[in-house]
Amino acid sequence: MEQEEKIIGYIAGIMRTGFYLRGKSVLSVGKVYTPENAMIITNKRIIFITVPLPGAGKIIANVDISMWQWLLAKKDIENKLKEMIESVSIEEILQSDPKNFFIPYDEIQKIKFGRISRSIKIIKKDGKKLSYSIRDKNDFAKAKSLFKNLLKNQS
């Protein structure tokens, strides 16, 4: 954890979007390659995590459980995320799933927000792009506000 890192906010109920293979199953059981369902925004970086709900990151009976959680269990994701933030350190949250990762602000070139959809696209300085859909419109507005203020302060 970086010195003086503070949690500024969080967004529960996100799902990676774009043209890629989302997951794989064999005999109706498998895993989702990009299971992150929440982001934690600190003053230093954006942390993408999989909040550990039953079935998160799994494909069962050819059903992407993470997608259904994004559709139907936003409150469950948020409640568990709040519990995690209140009870463990940022580093412990980051290490709670091997697929959790972060992007420091100094690696971000630009963040774009969808005009029609509640999407966010993070464009890194190395050219890589990450796109996410945010489930709740209030969370989308919150993300826009947080990122505009943080990125302005990083410049």
N, C-alpha and C positions, 0 to 999 in steps of 0.2 A: 504494500500500500504506500502510495506517495504521501509525503509529509503534508500535513494540514489539508488532507482531502476530506471534503464534506459532501454529504448527499444533499443535492439541491431539490431533487424530485424523482419521481418514478412514473412509468407508464406501464400499466398492466393490460394484457390483452393485445399483444402484437403478433403478427405472423409474417414471416419472410415471403416476399412475392417475387415474381420474375420468371424467366424461362430457364429452368434447371430441373434436375431430377430431385423431387422432394423427398422421396423415400423408396424403400424396396421391401417387398415381402416375398417369402417363399412358403408355400403351403398355407397361405392366408395369415402368416405371422411375420412381422418385420419391424423395421425401425425407420424413423423420420431422420433425415440427415441434418435438417435445420430446425430443431425443436424449440428454439428460444421463444418464449411467450411473454417476456417482460423486459423492460430496460430501466436501468438505474442511471440517473443523470447526476454526476458529481461536478465539482468545480474544476476537475482535471480531465475527465474522460466520460465516455458513454459505455456502460457495461450492459451487455446483452446476456440474459440468463434464461434458463429453463426453470421455472418455479416447479418444484416437485409435487405434482398432483398425480393421483393414480392414473396410469396409462400415458402420461406425458412422454412424447417422443416415440410412441409405439404405434404399430399398425396391427390391429387385431381383427380377424375375419375380413381382411382387406379394407378395413375402415381406419382412416387416419384419425386417431384419437385426439391428437394435438389440434387438428382443424376443428373438430367438434367442441373441444374445450374453448377455442377462440370464439366460436359462435355462441356457445351456451353457458360457459362457466367463467366469464370475465370477473365476476365478484369473488369466486373461489380463488382465482389466480391472485387477485388484489389482496384478499384477506391473508393468504399464505405469504405473499410478498411482504406485507406490512409486518407480519409476525417475524419473518426472517430479518428484516431491517432492524427491528427493535431488539432482537435477541443475539445476533451474531455480527461479527465485523464484516466489512466490505470484502476483505480477502477471503474469509470463510464462505461468503456467498458466492464469490467468483469460483472458488474451488469445489463448490457443492455439486457440480456436474462437469464432466470433462469437455463438454461442448460449449460451455460458457466462455465468453471472450470479451475483450474491450477494445475501444478505439480512443487513443488520446486525441484531444482537440488539435494538437499541432500536426496530426496526420490528415486532418480533414480539410479538403479544399472548399467544399460547398455542401450545404444541405438544402434540398428543394422539397417543397410541400405541394401535394396534389391540389389542383383547383376544383376538380369534380369529385375525386375520391379522397378518402382519408388516408393518403399515402405519404410516406416520407422516403426520400432517396438521399443517401449519404454518399458523396463522391469524395474518395480519398485522393491525396496528392499523387499516389502511384497509379491512378487511373481506375482502380477497382471501385465498383459500385455495389451498394447494398440497398435493397428496397424493402420496405415494410408497410403493411397495412395496419392501421390502428383501429381497433374495434369501436371505441366510444368517441362520439364527436366532441365531448367535453375534454377528453384526454388528448385528442388531436389539437384542439385549441391551446391546451396547456403545453403540449410539446412545442408548438410553434412559438409561443411566448418564451419558454425556457431557452430554446436553442437560439433564437434571435438575440436575446440578452447575453447569453454566454459567449456566443461567437463574436459578438461586438466587443466584449471585454477581452477576448483573446487576441484581437488584432493589434 
